[in-house]
Structures are given as structure tokens and as C-alpha cells.
Amino acid sequence: MTIQMPSIYNFSAGPAILPESVLRIAQTEMFDYNGTGFSVMTMSHRSDVFMSILYHAEQDLRQLLNIPDNYKVLFLQGGASAQFNMTVMNLCNGFDRVDSVVTGNWSRIAHSQMGKLSDANIHLAAHGGDLYDYTDLPSPETWDVSPNSAFVHYVINETVHGLQYRDIPKPDGMPPVVCDMSSEILSRPINVADFGLIYAGAQKNIGPSGTTIIIIREDLLDRCSDRVPDVWNYKSHVERQGMYNTPATYPIYISGLVFRWLQSQGGIAQMQTINALKAKILYDAIDNSGGFYINKVKPRARSQMNVIFHTARPELDELFAEESTTRGLRLLRGYKSMGGMRASIYNAMPLQGVEALIEFMQEFQKRYG
């Protein structure tokens, strides 16, 4: 007798779920990419074949995000965390202030790191709460931002605390806006022209870990001083077409497959509709549980990518995490400093996965509520 195993749904915040069809294409091409006889992992990054992969990945990303011609795109290494310093090193030449908005774990870390390699004052422009207790977002109208600052930095979606700016802050009267979009990029339409620089680690909503996407307005490259070593210098990477050093070839390849998958799904506007539905039914399940499940984030600030919740008892949270795993609902434990549960429902998470989670939540409540 064959035992039918349950479907596995990966709710990890990152490295996160990838579309099954993308993984199957990668599986098929693992030993022989497009008849070359090479795996992408073993071909030269300067070969015509990989240069074509890189070119098409960039062009597909440009199409998906409608990136203006006066913006450059890079696929760098170091993760989003490297950008906490690279943005300051490159964009602060001639400026003595950076405005920093702290709304959760990652913007807090960014704020603490940005001043380590610069003499600029990292000014706290707004703060969303106490350490480990962020439940709302400061309105952009309240940000203490100077038009003379080098830039204003914020994280649009906080994966740990489950907050997201649903109405994207506009840059009117602001210096250039630098935004960490790691955990929401490509989940909804944005106006790239509202930003001076966007960065995003791939491992949440794009591809595997190893590459970080940089989208930078061309005029900002004039700020990049020769004193910044080339490996950390945006201008040097742009001038060498992203080939100053060996890029993360395989993550770029997978990211390109994901871009094409997104196009086949109807693009970002269609993903926005699906993502809104997934988030709505999951938050409804929490809010309609009679207090068994709790989410403290103000409704206006709730993330549509990372839904955090907990029960009234830590021992029940642990039991939930254990039992959900046996049901094929994997990696639901909350961030180490937060406890509880976190369901990351990025683009690649199908609606059926969220429905399976809700079904388990209701069953769990009947047994322990």
C-alpha cells in the first residue's frame, strides 16, 4: 500500500519558496543548459551564454517593474545587509546627514550600521516603536527629513515584525529615497521613479540567496567617489556591466526564471490581486478566532507578505509549530526574538497553501481552544 504524503508548503521568510515550475525547469537544465553541455553553475560568467542570461534577466525585470531608462540595474553580492553600508559609502560624498526611518528589526539594524564607515550623521527621522515591540508605522508626514540630507532610508516591509507600508511613501520635498524592498519587491506595482535607489536581497520574493538587486537612478552615480573601493562602488560595477567581479551566476539564472514565471502569471498587477486575497483570508482567520490567535499589528500596517500571530500561551505556540510541520506546513516558527508564528506568503506561495494553513488553524483551535 502506497501512503500518500501531504503537500509541503514552505512558509519560510527566506530563503523562501520558489515556484515549482521554476524548480522543474532548473532541474531539467541542471546538467545541460540550452544545449550547451554545461550547467549554469559551471559556465564562465564572461561567456556569451551567461551574458545572455544576465541580459534577459535584467530586461525582464525592467519590463515587470517598468524601470525608466535613466535607472541602472545591478545584481550584486553581499545580501541586503551589505547595502546598509554601501548606500552611505557611495551616496554621502559631500553630505553630512542621512535620514533613517526605524520601523522594525531590519531598519533598526540598518540604522545601527550605516554610520560605521561614514562621518555623516545618521539622523533618526522616525521611530515606529520600542525594541521587539513594533506594532504601527509612523506616517511619512511625521518623518523629520531634511531636503539637504544625502538620502532618506526606510524598509518598506519588515519581515520580523510583520509590518508594511501599504501606501508607499512619496518623496515630495524629500531627498532621494533609498528603500529596502527585499521582502516585497515584485509583489505589487511601484513607481520606480519615486526612488533614488531600491535594493532587494533575492532570497525572499525573487530567487535563491546569493544575489542582491540594485536599481539606482543614474545621476546618483556621480556621487560615487573613487575613494570607495571598486568592489563596493556602484559606479565601478555599472561601468563594468556588473562584471567587476564574478557575479552569483546561478542565483541570477534562477531569478531570471522567476521573472519569466511572473510574466506568465499575468505580471505584477495580477500578483497584487492574489497576494491581497491570501493576506485577507489569513488575517480574517486570525481576527475571527475569538482571541485564540492574536496579531497586535495595527490593521493599516499589517504586512501582506509576512503574517505574524501567536496564541495566548507560549507552550501552545510550540505545539502549533510542531503539529503544523507534520501536516506539511513547514517553517512557521516566528523569528527567534519574537516567538509565536510567522507565515511568509510571498508570490510563489499558492492560495492553496494559505487555505491549508487556515484549515489547520481552525482544527488546532477546536482541539486546544
C-alpha positions as CSV (number, residue, x, y, z in Angstrom):
1,M,0.0,0.0,0.0
2,T,1.4,3.4,-1.0
3,I,0.9,6.1,1.6
4,Q,0.0,9.5,0.1
5,M,2.2,12.1,1.6
6,P,0.7,15.6,2.2
7,S,1.7,18.5,0.1
8,I,4.5,20.5,1.5
9,Y,4.1,24.3,1.9
10,N,7.2,26.3,2.8
11,F,6.3,29.4,4.9
12,S,9.9,30.4,5.5
13,A,10.8,34.1,5.5
14,G,13.9,33.4,3.5
15,P,15.5,31.6,1.7
16,A,11.9,31.1,0.7
17,I,9.5,29.3,-1.5
18,L,10.1,29.2,-5.3
19,P,7.6,28.4,-8.0
20,E,7.5,24.6,-8.6
21,S,7.6,25.2,-12.4
22,V,10.8,27.2,-12.0
23,L,12.5,24.4,-10.0
24,R,11.5,21.9,-12.6
25,I,13.0,23.9,-15.4
26,A,16.2,24.3,-13.3
27,Q,16.1,20.5,-12.7
28,T,15.8,19.8,-16.4
29,E,18.6,22.2,-17.3
30,M,20.9,21.3,-14.4
31,F,23.5,19.3,-16.5
32,D,22.9,20.9,-19.8
33,Y,21.7,24.5,-20.2
34,N,20.1,25.1,-23.6
35,G,22.2,22.5,-25.4
36,T,25.5,24.0,-24.3
37,G,26.6,20.8,-22.4
38,F,27.3,23.0,-19.4
39,S,25.4,23.6,-16.2
40,V,24.9,27.3,-15.5
41,M,26.8,26.7,-12.2
42,T,30.0,25.7,-14.1
43,M,30.0,28.1,-17.1
44,S,32.1,31.2,-17.3
45,H,30.4,34.4,-16.1
46,R,32.0,36.1,-19.1
47,S,30.8,33.6,-21.7
48,D,28.3,34.7,-24.3
49,V,25.8,32.2,-22.9
50,F,25.8,33.7,-19.3
51,M,25.9,37.2,-20.6
52,S,22.7,36.4,-22.5
53,I,21.2,35.0,-19.2
54,L,22.1,38.2,-17.4
55,Y,20.9,40.5,-20.2
56,H,17.5,38.8,-20.4
57,A,17.1,38.7,-16.6
58,E,17.7,42.5,-16.5
59,Q,15.3,43.2,-19.4
60,D,12.6,41.0,-17.9
61,L,12.9,42.8,-14.5
62,R,12.8,46.1,-16.3
63,Q,9.6,45.1,-18.0
64,L,8.0,43.8,-14.8
65,L,8.8,46.9,-12.8
66,N,8.6,49.4,-15.7
67,I,12.0,50.7,-14.8
68,P,12.8,54.0,-16.5
69,D,15.8,54.2,-18.9
70,N,17.7,56.6,-16.5
71,Y,18.0,53.8,-13.9
72,K,20.7,51.2,-13.8
73,V,20.2,47.7,-12.6
74,L,22.9,45.6,-10.9
75,F,23.0,42.0,-9.5
76,L,25.5,42.2,-6.6
77,Q,26.6,40.0,-3.8
78,G,26.6,40.6,0.0
79,G,22.8,40.5,0.6
80,A,20.7,43.4,1.6
81,S,22.8,43.8,4.7
82,A,25.8,44.9,2.7
83,Q,23.7,47.8,1.3
84,F,23.3,49.3,4.8
85,N,26.9,50.4,4.3
86,M,27.2,50.6,0.5
87,T,24.5,53.2,0.3
88,V,26.2,55.5,2.7
89,M,29.7,54.9,1.2
90,N,28.5,55.8,-2.3
91,L,25.8,58.4,-1.8
92,C,27.1,60.6,1.1
93,N,30.0,62.2,-0.7
94,G,29.6,65.9,0.1
95,F,26.8,65.4,2.6
96,D,26.8,65.4,6.4
97,R,23.4,63.8,7.1
98,V,21.4,60.7,6.3
99,D,17.8,60.4,7.5
100,S,16.8,57.0,8.8
101,V,13.3,55.7,9.5
102,V,13.2,52.8,12.0
103,T,10.1,50.6,11.9
104,G,11.3,47.1,12.8
105,N,14.1,44.7,13.1
106,W,15.8,45.3,9.7
107,S,15.5,49.1,9.6
108,R,16.8,49.1,13.2
109,I,19.9,47.1,12.2
110,A,20.4,49.3,9.1
111,H,20.3,52.4,11.3
112,S,22.9,51.0,13.6
113,Q,25.2,50.0,10.7
114,M,25.0,53.0,8.4
115,G,27.3,55.2,10.3
116,K,30.2,52.8,10.8
117,L,32.0,53.7,7.5
118,S,31.0,57.4,7.2
119,D,31.3,60.6,9.0
120,A,27.8,61.6,8.2
121,N,25.2,61.9,11.0
122,I,22.7,59.1,10.8
123,H,19.7,61.0,11.9
124,L,16.7,59.2,13.4
125,A,13.9,60.7,11.3
126,A,11.1,58.5,12.7
127,H,10.7,55.5,15.0
128,G,7.9,53.1,15.0
129,G,8.1,51.6,18.5
130,D,10.3,50.0,21.2
131,L,12.8,47.2,20.5
132,Y,10.9,44.0,19.7
133,D,7.5,45.8,20.0
134,Y,6.8,47.4,16.7
135,T,3.0,47.4,16.0
136,D,2.5,50.5,13.9
137,L,4.2,52.6,11.3
138,P,5.0,56.4,11.6
139,S,3.2,58.3,8.9
140,P,5.6,59.8,6.3
141,E,4.1,63.2,7.1
142,T,5.7,62.9,10.6
143,W,9.2,62.0,9.4
144,D,11.8,64.5,10.4
145,V,13.5,64.7,7.0
146,S,15.8,67.4,5.6
147,P,15.9,68.1,1.9
148,N,19.6,68.6,2.3
149,S,20.2,65.1,3.5
150,A,22.1,62.7,1.3
151,F,19.0,60.4,1.3
152,V,16.2,59.1,3.5
153,H,16.3,55.3,4.1
154,Y,13.4,53.1,5.1
155,V,12.4,49.4,4.9
156,I,9.0,49.1,3.2
157,N,8.2,45.6,4.6
158,E,9.5,44.4,7.9
159,T,9.7,40.6,7.8
160,V,10.3,40.1,11.5
161,H,7.5,42.3,12.9
162,G,5.0,41.8,10.1
163,L,4.6,45.5,9.1
164,Q,4.3,47.0,5.7
165,Y,3.8,50.5,4.3
166,R,0.7,49.7,2.3
167,D,0.5,53.3,0.9
168,I,4.0,53.8,-0.5
169,P,5.6,56.9,0.9
170,K,6.1,59.6,-1.7
171,P,9.3,61.6,-2.0
172,D,7.7,65.1,-2.3
173,G,10.1,67.5,-0.6
174,M,12.4,64.7,0.4
175,P,16.0,64.0,-0.6
176,P,16.5,60.8,-2.7
177,V,14.6,57.9,-1.2
178,V,16.6,54.7,-0.6
179,C,14.4,51.7,0.1
180,D,15.0,48.1,1.2
181,M,12.4,46.1,-0.7
182,S,13.8,42.7,-0.1
183,S,10.6,41.0,1.1
184,E,8.0,42.7,-1.1
185,I,9.6,43.5,-4.4
186,L,7.5,42.3,-7.4
187,S,4.5,41.7,-5.1
188,R,2.7,44.8,-6.4
189,P,3.2,47.7,-8.8
190,I,5.5,50.5,-7.7
191,N,6.6,53.7,-9.4
192,V,10.4,53.3,-9.6
193,A,10.8,57.0,-10.3
194,D,9.8,57.7,-6.8
195,F,13.0,56.2,-5.5
196,G,16.7,57.2,-5.8
197,L,17.8,53.6,-5.1
198,I,16.0,50.4,-4.4
199,Y,17.8,47.3,-3.1
200,A,16.5,43.8,-2.5
201,G,18.0,40.5,-1.5
202,A,16.7,37.9,-3.8
203,Q,16.1,35.1,-1.3
204,K,12.6,36.3,-0.2
205,N,10.5,37.1,-3.2
206,I,12.7,36.6,-6.2
207,G,15.1,33.6,-6.1
208,P,17.7,31.8,-4.0
209,S,20.2,33.6,-1.7
210,G,23.3,34.9,-3.3
211,T,22.4,37.9,-5.3
212,T,21.0,41.4,-4.4
213,I,19.2,43.6,-6.9
214,I,20.2,47.3,-7.0
215,I,18.1,49.7,-9.0
216,I,19.8,53.1,-8.9
217,R,19.0,56.5,-10.6
218,E,21.8,57.3,-13.0
219,D,22.6,60.8,-11.7
220,L,23.3,59.4,-8.2
221,L,26.3,57.6,-9.7
222,D,28.1,61.0,-9.9
223,R,28.3,60.9,-6.1
224,C,30.3,57.6,-6.0
225,S,33.8,58.7,-5.1
226,D,37.0,57.0,-6.4
227,R,38.0,56.6,-2.7
228,V,35.3,53.9,-2.4
229,P,37.0,50.6,-3.3
230,D,35.7,49.3,-6.6
231,V,34.1,46.2,-5.2
232,W,31.8,48.4,-3.1
233,N,31.4,51.2,-5.7
234,Y,28.2,51.3,-7.6
235,K,29.7,53.3,-10.4
236,S,32.5,50.8,-10.9
237,H,30.0,48.0,-11.1
238,V,27.9,49.9,-13.6
239,E,30.9,50.8,-15.8
240,R,31.9,47.1,-16.0
241,Q,28.3,46.0,-16.8
242,G,28.1,44.2,-13.5
243,M,31.2,42.2,-14.1
244,Y,33.8,43.9,-11.8
245,N,34.0,40.6,-10.0
246,T,32.3,37.2,-10.5
247,P,28.5,37.6,-10.0
248,A,26.4,34.9,-8.4
249,T,25.7,33.2,-11.7
250,Y,23.2,30.5,-10.6
251,P,21.0,32.8,-8.4
252,I,20.8,35.2,-11.3
253,Y,19.8,32.4,-13.6
254,I,17.0,31.3,-11.2
255,S,15.9,34.9,-10.7
256,G,15.6,35.2,-14.4
257,L,13.4,32.1,-14.5
258,V,11.2,33.6,-11.8
259,F,10.8,36.9,-13.8
260,R,9.5,34.9,-16.7
261,W,7.2,32.9,-14.4
262,L,5.8,36.2,-13.1
263,Q,5.2,37.3,-16.7
264,S,3.3,34.1,-17.4
265,Q,1.1,34.7,-14.3
266,G,-0.1,38.0,-15.7
267,G,2.6,40.3,-14.2
268,I,2.8,42.2,-11.0
269,A,-0.7,43.6,-11.1
270,Q,-2.1,40.1,-11.1
271,M,0.2,39.1,-8.3
272,Q,-1.0,42.1,-6.3
273,T,-4.6,40.7,-6.6
274,I,-3.6,37.2,-5.5
275,N,-1.4,38.5,-2.6
276,A,-4.2,40.7,-1.3
277,L,-6.6,37.8,-1.2
278,K,-4.1,35.5,0.5
279,A,-3.4,38.1,3.2
280,K,-7.1,38.9,3.7
281,I,-8.3,35.4,4.3
282,L,-5.4,34.7,6.7
283,Y,-5.9,37.8,8.7
284,D,-9.6,37.1,8.8
285,A,-8.9,33.7,10.2
286,I,-6.8,35.3,13.0
287,D,-9.3,38.1,13.7
288,N,-12.3,35.8,13.7
289,S,-10.8,33.2,16.1
290,G,-12.3,34.8,19.2
291,G,-8.9,35.8,20.5
292,F,-7.4,32.4,20.3
293,Y,-5.0,33.7,17.7
294,I,-3.5,37.2,18.2
295,N,-1.9,39.7,15.8
296,K,-1.0,43.0,17.5
297,V,-0.1,45.0,14.4
298,K,-2.5,47.8,13.6
299,P,-4.6,46.8,10.6
300,R,-3.4,49.6,8.4
301,A,0.2,48.5,8.9
302,R,-0.2,44.7,8.5
303,S,2.2,43.1,6.1
304,Q,0.7,41.2,3.1
305,M,4.0,39.3,2.9
306,N,4.7,38.2,6.4
307,V,1.8,37.4,8.7
308,I,2.8,37.1,12.4
309,F,0.5,35.7,15.1
310,H,0.6,33.8,18.3
311,T,-1.7,32.2,20.9
312,A,-2.1,33.3,24.5
313,R,0.3,30.6,25.7
314,P,3.9,30.0,24.5
315,E,3.5,26.3,25.0
316,L,0.6,26.3,22.6
317,D,2.7,28.2,20.1
318,E,5.4,25.5,20.3
319,L,2.8,22.8,19.9
320,F,1.3,24.6,16.9
321,A,4.7,24.7,15.2
322,E,5.3,21.0,15.9
323,E,1.9,19.8,14.7
324,S,1.8,22.0,11.7
325,T,5.1,20.5,10.5
326,T,3.5,17.0,10.4
327,R,0.8,18.4,8.2
328,G,3.2,19.7,5.6
329,L,3.1,23.3,6.8
330,R,6.8,24.0,7.3
331,L,8.9,26.7,8.9
332,L,6.1,28.6,10.7
333,R,8.0,29.4,13.8
334,G,8.4,33.1,14.4
335,Y,11.7,35.0,14.4
336,K,13.9,34.0,17.3
337,S,13.3,37.3,19.2
338,M,9.6,37.2,18.6
339,G,8.3,33.7,19.2
340,G,4.9,32.7,18.0
341,M,4.3,32.0,14.3
342,R,5.2,33.7,11.1
343,A,3.6,32.8,7.8
344,S,5.5,34.2,4.8
345,I,3.2,34.3,1.9
346,Y,5.3,35.6,-0.9
347,N,4.4,35.5,-4.6
348,A,5.3,31.8,-5.0
349,M,3.0,30.7,-2.1
350,P,-0.1,29.4,-3.8
351,L,-3.6,30.2,-2.4
352,Q,-4.0,26.5,-1.6
353,G,-1.1,26.8,0.8
354,V,-2.8,29.6,2.8
355,E,-6.1,27.7,2.7
356,A,-4.3,24.6,4.1
357,L,-2.8,26.7,6.9
358,I,-6.2,28.2,7.8
359,E,-7.8,24.8,7.9
360,F,-5.1,23.6,10.3
361,M,-5.5,26.7,12.4
362,Q,-9.2,26.0,12.8
363,E,-8.6,22.4,13.7
364,F,-5.9,23.3,16.2
365,Q,-8.3,25.7,17.9
366,K,-11.0,23.1,18.2
367,R,-8.6,20.8,20.0
368,Y,-6.9,23.3,22.3
369,G,-9.2,26.3,22.4
